[in-house]
Amino acid sequence: MSVIRENLGEIGRGIETGEMEKEEVLAALQVQISHAEKILATLRELNQGVVDEQKDIPESYRDLLTR
């Protein structure tokens, strides 16, 4: 996530300084969205593994972990 944060900061600076055109900004944001989606998918898989292995997790927490 820190890499995404850094990349978004660079995109912001590119916008502020006028170094990035609209198309470049949109493309860069799409890449960061894709990276974030992959991270979320991985976290969901890890959480599902925890829920599957740990039977003593309350149902409300199970729901939260698998959203």
Beta strands, then each sheet from edge to edge (+ up, - down):
end
